[in-house]
Amino acid sequence: MDLFKNVIEKDLCIGCGACVGQDRLGNLKMELNDFGFLVPKRESLFKDVDSSAIKVCPFNPSPENEVRTENELADLFLTNVPNFHPKIGKYYDTYVGYSNEFRLTSSSGGLASYITKKLLMKGIVDVVYVVKETMSENYHYEYTPIISPNEVLSSSETKYYPVTLSNFFKELSTINGKVAVVGVACFIKAIRLFQHYNPEIKDKVTFLIGIICGGVKSSFFAEYLSAKTGIDNNNFTNPQFRIKDLSSTASDYSYRCKDLRGNYHSIKMSSVGDMWGTGIFKNNACDFCDDVTTELADISLGDAWLKPYIKDGRGTNVIVTRSQIADELIKSGIASKELSVEQLTLDAFLSSQQGSFNHRHNALGYRIKKAENYDRKIPPKRHNKEKISFDFKYVQDKRMKIRMNSLLLWQKTKSAENFDNEISKDLTNLKRLTKIYHYCRAFKNKLLKL
């Protein structure tokens, strides 16, 4: 099956770069496309691409049976795990809390930084691939290997900016020692697929830290936010997406960047509206992912969008442990008081991700049907059977329209003012449709309780 015809041309590439590592003919490289997403391009139109490259793609529309979905991959890599839930996959336990050392310097509760440091300090791994700022003229961030616990702070904040693991996949066979990676669900899945089809390096990847993701953003997202701070013509550096307000709530954070003179500019994210539920600047492939909680990682970490934690602007993590090593790291951190973490009930954890479950599980089947009308073949999914109401269908239609329009508009205008003016009608309509949907859902739930 052809990678370009069935994935890239169908707008289903997420930019992980696994195909670049799998292409033994060396004819693929990652580049930003016209909509600000990293995608593979042919180095030479006169050379072939390895036919096996599509096998490691997390959005391969025709995977082999042994890796058909996340469930099959979990059976291969997460063995002897005691618990399973259809919405979150295999797990040991669920927790909530924060790292006492890294909480204030991280986007949420600092657990990703804590786990990264412990993996290196304990010698569980020798190298961790993390997203760090780059000096490249073309990109602001890239995956970089770190080997010292002292380097952890340089990668401790979330970056809503396109990155790729292509260099990791190319370098993996030459790395000395054990490796860990921090990544979102689709990237973690790509790593598992790469391990499966390259068994000689399977045991080299010892630990995966999964970040619960609300959707991969285009580079347009940083450009737009920088323009909103007053920096025009893409003349910004050092974009920072989760600057906390320690005296406010967890969701009341800011975006900050520098102009070319080194002066900081910032803006409260609450002032720019909903950048997540609307689908603005989101990768199309994200609408066909049903792995809400990075089910194939050793540990999954997200924001605790729950009371009372959401009221604390210092940030708090929800945590799912999926391997014995991960669970032991959390428990030893609690015992040593390095972590202020406690067990969280499964119901509470599920509640923390309810919005994402509604969109990525409940409405997935509807979006798949819409995609198939445009000759897109979607990979096999586990959550595609549920029927949704007409009011929720209207919400889905509007989100898909806004996602595409946001990319087209920013490509055309590159002006925050013009962009806001042109997309405002769609956003207003989506807000109205969402209110109707929420009202109808609440009314139906009330009737069911009678």
N, C-alpha and C positions, 0 to 999 in steps of 0.2 A: 504494500500500500504506500502511495506517494505522500511524503510528509507535507510538501507544499500544497498539493491539491486538496488534501483531506483535513489539514489542520490550519496552516498559515493562511491560505486563501479563504478559508471559511471563518476567519477571525476567531479561532479557538486557541491560539498560542498564548501562553502565560509568561513566556520569557525565561523559563528556568535554565535553559542552556544544556539540558541533558543530551539532546540530539547532537550538539557540537562535540561533546565528549565521546559519544557513541560512533560518530562518523569517522571510521578508520581511514577514509580517503582524504580527510583533512580539507574538505571544501566548504565548511560552514563557519561563519563567524556571526556574532551578535551585534546588531546595530539598532538604533532608535528608528522607528518608522515614522510616517507622516503624522501619526496621532500620539507620538510620545511614548510608545511602548517598545521594549526591546524584543526583537524577533530575529530568527536566524536568516542570514542572507548567503547566497552562494558566492564564494570567493571568485570562482570562474564559471561562466555559463557553459563552458566547453568541457567541464569535468562533471562526473557523476557525484551523487551523494550516497553514502552507504545505505542500503535498503533497510538495514536493521535500526536505523536512527529513530524511526517512528515507534519502535517497541518500548523505548524508555520515556516516551512522551506521556505526561499525566492526562492528556486529553486525546490520546489515541482512540479513534472511534471504534476500532475492532481489536481490542486486546485479546491475548490468549486466555484460555479458561482459568489457568492457574493464577493469573493476576487480574481477573476480570473486574473486580471492584476492590475497595479498601478492605472489605471483609476477608477476601482471599489473601491479600497481602499481609494482613494482620496475622492470619494463621501461619504464614511463613516466617514472620519476624518477631511477633510477640507471643511466644509460646508459654504455656503454663501460667497464663494470667488468670486470676481467679474469678473476675467479674466481667459481665458484658451487659451493655444497654444499647438498643438499636440506634439511639440518637447520638451516643458518644463513643461507641465501640468498646474495646477491651480496656479494663482499668483495674488498678489495685485499690485506690482510694481517691476521694475528693477533699480538697482543703481550701482554706481562704486565709490570707494574711500577707505579710511583707517581710523583706530583709531589713534588719536594723541598720546594716551598713550601707546598702545601696538604694534604699527607698527614695531618698530626697534627690538622688542624681539620676533616677530612672523614670521612664514614662509612667509606669504604674507602681507596683510594689517592689520592684527590683529583684524579683526571683530569677529572671533570666541571667542577670549579672552574677547573682549569688551561685547559681548552679554552674555557670561557666567557670567561675573562680575555683569552686570546689573540685570540679573535674580535673583541672590543671594541678591544683595543690596536692590532691590525693594520687596523682599519677594514673588516674583512670584513662585519660587521654593525654596525648603529647601536643596536639594541635587542635584549636577550635576555629572554624570559619565563621566570622561574624561580619556584619555590615558596618563599615567605617567610612568616614569622610575620605575622599580621594583628591589628589592634586590634579587629576585629569581635566583638561579643558572641556571635554564633552560631557562629563558626568559629575554629579556631586557626591555620589556614594557608590561603593562597590564592595563585594565580598573580599575579605582580607584574612589571612591566617594569623592568629596570635598564639604565642607559645608561653607567655608569662602571665601570671595572675595580675601583675602590675599594669597590664595593657587592657584590662577589662573595662575600666571606666571610659575609655575612648569609644566604646561601642554600646553604651548603656541606655540610649534613647531610641525610640521607634522612629523609623524613617519611612514616610509614605512616598517613596520615590522608586522608580523602576531599577531593579538590580538583577543580576544574573549569576548563576553558579557555573557558567561555562568553563571558567578557568579552574574551578575546583574539580570538575569532572575530567578535565584534561590532565590535571596535575596529580590526581589521586593515586595513580599507580606508582608514582615516583616519591611519594611522601614516606618518610621514615617514621614509624610509630603509629599509634592509634589516633583516630580523628573523631571529632564531634562537629556538628553543624547546628546553627540556629536558623530556623526557617518557618515559613508559613506552610499551610497544608499541601498545596500543590507542589511546592519545592520538596517537601519531605517525601511525598509520593514519588516524585521523580528520582530521588535518591534511592528509595526502596526498589524501584524498577531497575535502576542502574546496578544495584547490588545483585539483584536476581539474575540479570543477564550477563553479569561479569563476576562469576563466583570467586575468581581469584582475589578480588578485593572486598568480598562480602564482609569478612571479619575485621577489616581495617576500619570501617565506620562503626565505632563502638557505642556512640550515644547521639541521639537527636533531640534537640530542644525545640518543641513546636510552639509557635506563636499563634494564638487564636486570632483570626483575621476577618476584618469586615469588608475586604475587597482590595485588589491591587490597583493602585492609582497610576495614571499617566504622569509623565513629567509636566504636563500642562497644569496639574494640580499645584505644584510648587510655583510655576510661573504666574498663575492666577493669584495665589495668595500673596506673592511678592508684589504684584501689581496693586493689590488692595492695600498694602502697606505704604504705597507711594513710589515704588521703584519700577520704572517703565523699561521697556525694551529688553527684558530678560537680563538686566544688569545687576544680578544679585549673586551672592555666595552664601555658604554656610546655612542652608535652610534647616530650621529646627521646628518640628511639628507639634511637640507636646511640652511646651513651657508651662509648668504648673503654677497655679496660684494657691499657695499653701494655706491661705486664710479663707479660701472658698471651697467649692465642691470639686469632685473628681472630674466632672465634665467641663468645668470652667477653665479651660487651658487656652494658651495663646500660640500663634505661629510667629516665629521670629527669623529674620535673615539679616545679612549685611549688604550694604551697597558697595560699590567698587572702591570707595574711600575708607571702608572699614567701619562705617557707622551702622549701628543696629537700628532696625525698623521692626515693629511688631504690630499685631492686631489680634484682638480676642476672637476666637473661632465662633463664639456665639453671635458675633456681629455679621458673619457672612452666611448664616443660615445652615441648614442641614446638608452637610457634604457627604453623608453616608447613606441615609435612607432614601435619598433621591436618585442615587446612582451616578451622580456627576463625576466625570473623568474616570469612571471605572472600566476595567478591562472586561470585554464581553464574555470571556471564558469564565469569569467569576459567577455569572448567572447560571452556570451548568456544573457547579461544584456542590456536592452534598456533604462534604467533610467540614462540618462547622468547627470541630474541636481538635483538629490535627491528630486524627486517630492513629496515625502510624508512627508517631514520635514516642520517645521514652517518657517524656513529660510534656504536658500541654499547659500553657500559661496564657491567661487573658486578664482583662479588667473585670473587677468585681462590681458590675452594674447592679448592685443590690443595696437595699437599706440594711444597716446603717452606713455601710462602707462607701456608698456613692457620695455621702455628705462630706467625706474627708478628702480635701484637696491634695493631701500628701500621697495618695494612691494606694491601692490594694489589689492584690492578685487573687484570681481563682486559679486552682491548681488541680490537674488530673495526673496522677502517677500511673504509668503503664508498664513499667518494668521494676524488677526488684531493686536494682541499683537506684533508680529514681526515688522509690519509696523510702529506701534507707537514707538517702541524702536529706530528704525532708524531715524524717523522724530524728535523725542525728542533729539537724539544725535546730529543731524544737528543743531537744534535750540540752543542747549547749547554750540555748537562749540567743543564738545568732539569728533565729527566725522567730517572729511573733506570728505564729501560724497555728490554726486549730482546724479540726475536721469540719467539713461542711457537708450537710446532708445532700444526697443525690438530687432531691427535689429542688433544693435551693440552688444548686449548681445549674440544673436545667433551666430554672427561672432566670438566671443571670444571662442566658443566651437565647431567651425566648424569641426576641425579634428576629434573630438570624435563623432560628428554626422555622419560624413562620414563612420567611422569604425563601430560604434555600432548601427546605424540605417540603413544606406544604404546597408551595406554588411551583415547584420544579417541573412537575408533569405538564402544567399549562405552558411554561416557557419552552419546554422541549417540543411540544406540538407546534408552537409558533415557529421555532427554528426549522423544524422539518418542512414547513411550508416554503422555506427559502432554500431547500436542498442542503441543509446542514445535518450531517449525521452525528448525533451526540453519543459519547461513550455510554456503556451500560451504567445505570444508576439504581440505587437501592430505594430512593424516596421519590418515586415518580408516579405513584398510583393514586394519590389523594385528589379528590375532586374539590375545587374551590368555588366559592360563590361568585356571582356576577360582579358584585361590587369589588371583590378582591381582584378579579380579572382586570377591571378597569384600572386599578392601582398598578398592576403589573405592566399593562400596556403603556401607561404613562411613564413609569420608571424606565422601561426599555427605550422609549422615545427620548427622554431627557438624557439618558446615558449617551446615546449616539449624537444627539443635537449638541450636547456640551462639547464634544470633541470637534465637531464640524465648526461650531461657532468660534471656539478659541483659536482653532487653526486659521480661521478667516480674520478675526478681529484683533487678537492679542491685546485687547483693551478691556480692563475690568469693567469700566463703566458701560461700554457697548455690550459686553457679554451679559451683564446683569440686566440691562434693559431688554435685550432680545429673548432671554430665557425666563424672564419674570412671569410671563403669562402661563407657561408650562408648569412652573413651580407652584403658582397659585392654584392651578387646576389640580395638581397632585395633592396639595394640602387639603383641598376641599374633598376630593375623592377618598383620601385616607381618613378624614374625619367621619365621612359617611360609613366607610367600612368598619371603623372602630365602633361606631354607634350601633350598627347592625349586629356586629359580633357580640357586643355587650348585651343587647336586647335578646339575642338567641340564647346566650348563656343564662340569662335571667329566667327565660321560659323553661329551660331544661331543669332548673332548680325547683320549679313549682311542683 
